[in-house]
Amino acid sequence: MLSGIAVWGGAGWLLDRWLETRFFILVGTLLGLTAAIYLVVVKYGAADPPPEGQRPTGTTPSRRRSRPGGNAQTQKGQR
């Protein structure tokens, strides 16, 4: 992400120096940030929702984590 900001911000800085303005560096930085975030979302995407009618394993209907019942053994030892 930083390289996109640096490249497009640098292009804006060079354009500012060439045209003797002061706003292309901001435009270039924002363009680089937007492009970097877009590429991360395209590459990694969002997690797929669970199939309809199924709930994630290990949770109760209220979405709380289920606990072992009674005197069950846990990872930290006896309850």
N, C-alpha and C positions, 0 to 999 in steps of 0.2 A: 504494500500500500504506500509505503514511504517513497518508493522509487517513482510511482505515478505522480505523486504530488511534486516531487523534486523535478521531474522531467517537464511536466506541463507548467509548473511555476517558473522554472528556468526559461522555458520558451516565452512565457509572458514577460519575464524580466528583460529578455533580449528584445522583444517587441517594444517594450516600454522605452528602453534605451534608444532604439532606432527611431521611434516616432516621438520621443520626448514627451511621453504621457506617464500617468501613474496608476492606471487602473487595470492594465492587462495582466499584471502579476497576480492580482486578486482573481481575475477571471480564469487565468491559467491554473492557479492553485485549486480553485473550486472545481474546475473541469477535471483535474487530476484526481481529486478526492472522489468525485462522483464516479469516474471511470473505474477507480480502484475498488470501490464498494460494489459496483455493478459486477465486476469480474469475480470478486469473492463470492457473491450470491450465485452467479451462474455456475461457478466451479463446484461449490459445496452445497448449494441449495438448502432447502428446509427439510426437516425430518418428515417422512410420510406419516399421516395420521393412521391410527390403527384401523383395520377393516371394520366395516359397519357391524354392530352387534357384538363385537369382542372388546374386552377391556384389557389393559396392560396386565401382565402377570404380576402377582405380588401386591396387588392393591385391592381394597374393598370397594363396594359400590360408591362410597363417598370419597373415593380417590385417596384414602389414607393407606399407609403401608400396613399390611397385616402383621400381626405379632404371633409368635408361637404360643399356643395355649398351655395353661397349667404349669407344670414343673418341667417344661421342655428344655432341652439342652440348647444353648445359644452359642454364638461364637466366643463370647466372653466367659462362658461357664454356666453353672446352674443358676436359675432364677430364684 
